[in-house]
Amino acid sequence: MHETHPSSGVSTGKYFGVLLPSSFGNFAAEYSALRESVGLVDSDYRAFFSFSGPDAKRYLNAILTSNVRDLQPGQGAVGLLLNPQGHILAEVETYLLQDSILASCHAMIRERSFSTFDKFIIMDDVSLQDVTSSTATLDLIGPRTASLIAEMGIADFAQMPAFSHMEFSLDQISCRLVRRAFAEEASATFIASRENLPALWRNLAERVRIHGGAPAGMVALNTIRLECGIPWFGQDYDEKQIPHEVGLEHSHISYEKGCYVGQEIVERVRSRGHANRRLTELRFVSAAPPNPGTKIFAGEIEIGIVTSAAFSPALGQPIGLGYLRREHSTLGTRVDASGIPAEVIAPPLPVKIISA
């Protein structure tokens, strides 16, 4: 994809362990596109695995926190792969096809995830294949995404359930279209063969421009996801956290599906009613955001750590996410991020669009 992106004005950086566009040269335009119209995002940071065989659905249901058992073709779910101690090894999306299940996680943990999946296949009649090298994705994000998709012939896209998916052909480019949500708006992921990704990018980029949008880099996307309080795997949580600390206990866990790896810890924390620390949205009183890893204090007592931060156009101040002890995580609590005054706030933040 790097040859497809224009050479002038594009900066790159490593996100989720993959080199991706940080910006296409105009942060204000990219932020505005994602907030007001539609942005095209190079989201080729996912690893993909194919599961087939008569036990594939039962097998995945037994190792993931999501309800894979009740999925029908065209439906999908997001869940977690936990270790027996309840810590998060991966965020995993599953899509049920007619004769297989397509699963995705982050490319930065591709090898570890594959080996974990493979390790648990013992007596199961399941075939596992890593299809990352031939599979890639692009995303459309912003409030005009649904209307753009409607022009492609899918009028009810906005009403489709989250993670539902369908085979789709865009000007003879075959792909799988996934209905997602971002910043309380419908968004879309196009899963395509890696060889078709440049043509798909050019096609979508032209459609996005017609709708007043633009290609958007990860810096703008990261800013908006922080304004919405959305944690990112590898940045805000990983194998050191359990789901309740991140706030994923309602979005990524099914409590009716039956047993799965790590369930005992999940249920123990659930019965207790809380985790001792919690990922929390913070506003910083400073010109520049603090670095990830900055320690947070209440007086002289260390109570947490910053995981992500960026300047928010919506507030005109830096914001971020960080772990705080439960007793310090209530709305309005004031803390100190190693010399930077900070306050606990509640996402999503009000939007103040900046001009391009």
N, C-alpha and C positions, 0 to 999 in steps of 0.2 A: 504493500500500500504506500510505502514511502515515495515511490516513483510516481504515483498517481497524484499525490498532494502537490500543489504549486510550490516551487522551490523558494520563492521570495516571500519573506514575512512569516514563514512557518517555523516555529521552534518546537523541539521535541523533548521529552523527558521520560523517565521510567515510572510507570504506573502498574501496580499489580505484577511487577516483575517484567513488564513488556514495554518496549519503546513505542510511545504513542505521541500524537501531536499535543503539545501543551497549549498552543495558541496558533491561530491562523493570522495573527498580526494586529487584531483589533479586539481587545477584551470587551470593550463596551458593546460592540455590535454582537459579539458571541453571547454575552450575558443577556442582552435584550432579546436575541432570537430565542434562546431557551426559555425566557420568562414570558415573552409577549407573542411570539409566533411559532417558529419551529426551527430546531437546530439539528444538523446532521453530525453525528458523533462516530468517530472511528473507535469502535468498542471491541477490537480484536484482542481482548485480554482473557478470553475464555478457553478452557480446555473442554473437549467433548469426548464422551464415552458412549458406546452403543452396547446395550444389554439385550440379548435374545435368548430364546429357549423357554420351555414351559414353566420354569420356576422363576423367571426374571422378575415378575411383579412381586411375588411373595418374598423373594430374596431382598429386593430393595426396600420393601416395606419393613423388613426386620432389622435393617441397619441404619435407616434414616428416620429422622423425627417427623417427617411429613407423611401424610396418608397417601401412599402409592397404591395401596390395595384397591381403593374404590375408583381410581381413575378410569375414564373411558377414552377411546381414541379421540384425539383432538383436545384433550384436557391436560393440564400440567399443574405442578405444585412446586413450592420452594420449601426446603427444609435444611437440616444440618446433619452432618456426619460427626458424631461424637465418639470420644474414646470411653472406655468403661468408667472413667472418673467424671464423666459429664462435660469434659472440656471440648471446645469446638475445633475439629480438625479441618472442616470445610463447610462452606455454604454451597448447597447442591440444588439445582433446578432439575426436575424430571419432566419429560414430555412423552406421553404415551402415543406411539404410532400404531399402525395396524398390526405389525408383526414384530415390533421391538420397542425398546424404551431408549430414548436419547437423554443423556444426563450431562449437565455442564457444571463446572466449578471454575475457579480461577487458575489461569495458566501457571502462576507462580508455585502452585502446589500440585502440578500435574502428575509428576512421577510418584509423589507420596500418596496422592489420592488413588491412582491406579493400583499401586501395590496394596493399599488398604482394601480396596474393593476386591482385588484378586485373592487376598489372604482369607477373606471370609467365605469365598466360594469353596465349599468342602464337598458336601454330598449333593449340592444343588445342581440341577440340569440347567446351567446358565453359561452362555458364551459372552465373554467380555472383550471388547475391541476398542483400542484408543484411536479415534478418528480425528484428533485435533489437527494433524498435518493437512487434512483435506477439508476442514470445516472452519468457517470464520463468520464474524458478525459485524453489522452496522446497526446503529440505533437512530431513531427519530424521536426527539424529545421536545415538548412544548405544547401550548394550548391549541395550536392549529394542526397537530399531528392527525387527529381523527378526521378532519375535513380533507386533509391531503390523502389519507388512505381511502376515504370515500370516493375520491376522484379516480382511484385505481379500481373501483368496482365493489368495494366492501363497505356498503352504506352503514351497516350496524356495528362497525368496529368499536365505537365508544361503548356500546352496550355489552360487548363480549366479556366474559369473566376473565379475571386476571390469570395469566399464564396459559390461557387457551391459545391454540395454534392451528395453522392450516397450511397445506401446500399452496403455493402461490407462484404465478409466473408474471413477471414485470417486463414487458417488451422482450419476451422470449428468454429472460433470465430466470431460471428456476430457483426457488428459495422456499424457506418455511417462515411464515410470518407469525410472530408471537405478540399477543396483546399484553402490555405491561402497564404499570402506573408509575409516574414520577412527579413529585411536587403537586399531588392531588389532580393530575391530568393524565389522560390516556397517552401512553407512549408505545413505541413499537420496536421490536428487534427483528431484523432480517437475518436468518441463518442461511448461508449460501456456501457453495463450494469455493474454496480459496482462489481458484483460478478465475472465478467469475466476479470476485470482489471489486476489482478496479472498474469494470463496466457498471456494476451495481452502484458504486459510489458516484460515478459521473451522472448516471440516470437520476439518482435521488438528489444530488446536489442541484441539478437544474430545476427539479420540481420544488425544492425547498426555496430557491431564490424567487420563483414565481409567487410563492406565498409570503414573501417578505422576510424570509429566514436566511440562514447562513450556516456554513460549516462551523462547528464549535469545538474548541479544544478542551482538554481535561482541566485546565485552570478554571475556566468558567463553570464547567460542570461541577467541579469540586466546591466552588463557592456556593452554588445553589443547593447542593445536597447538604452542606453545612447549615444553610439558612433553613432547611427543612428538617434538620436533625437526623439525617440518614447516616448511619454508621457504615463504613467500608471495611470489608474483610482485609486483613493484612495491614491496615492502618489503625483502625479503632478496636479491632478484636482479632484474636487468633487462638492458638491452642492454650493460651494462659487463662482464657475466660470461659465461664459457663453461660448459657443462654440468658439467664435472668439478670446477669450483670450488664449485658448489652441492651436489654429491653426487647429481646427476640422471642420471649416466651409465648406471645399471643400470635405473632405473624408466622413463625417458623416451626411450630410444634402442634401436632394433633394429639389431643388427649383421649380420643376414642378409638385409635387405630390398633391398639395392642402393643405388645412388647417390642423394644428396639434397644440397641446398644446405648448405654448411658441413661436409660430411663429411670433407674433407681435414684440417681442423684437428682435428676430433674424433678421427680415426684417429692423427694425429700425437701428440696428448696421450696417447691410449690406449697407443701403442707405447712412449712414454717411461715410462709406469707411474704418473704422478702429475701433479697441478697444483702450482704453486708456492705457492698459498694455498688454503685450504679453509674453507667455512662450518662453524662449530664451535659446539657447545652449551656454554654457560658458566653458572656459578653465581656470584652476586655477594654479597660479604659487606657488606651495607648494608641500611638500612631501606627505601630506595626504589630502584627500578631506574634505571640510567643512561639517558640519552636516546639515541635513535638518532643515530649520527654520532659518538658518544664514541670517542676514540682509545684504542687499547690498546698498552701498552708492556711490554717485558721489560727491566727496568732503565731505562736512558735511551733505549733503541732502540724506535722506533715499529714495531710488528709487525702491526697490524690495526685493525679498527674494528667497533663494535657496530652491528648493523642493526635488531634488535628486542629488547625486554625487557619483562617484566611480573613482578608478584609471583606466586609459585607457592604455592598452598595445599598442594600435595603435599610441598614441602620447607620451607615456612615462610620462604623467602628469595626474593629476586628471581632470575630466570633470564633467559636470552636467547640470541640467536644473533649471531655475529659472524665476520668473516673474520680468520683468523690465518695467518701464514706456516707452511708445512708442518712445519717443525722445532719449532714451538711448539704444535702442535695435538694432541699425544698426551694420552691420558687422564691426569688428575691434574696436568697442568702448571699452575703458578700464574703469573698475569700481573697486570697493573695497568691498570684501566680509568680512566685519568686521575684517580688518587687513590682508586679503589674496588678493593679486592682482589678477584680473580676466580680461578676454577679451571675447567679443562676437565672436563666431565662427559659421561656417555654417556646419551642418551635411549633408550627412553622411561623417564620417571621413575616410581618407585613412587607409588601413589595413596593419598592420605589424604583422605577425604571430609570436608568441613566441613559442619556442620549448617545447615539452612535457617533 
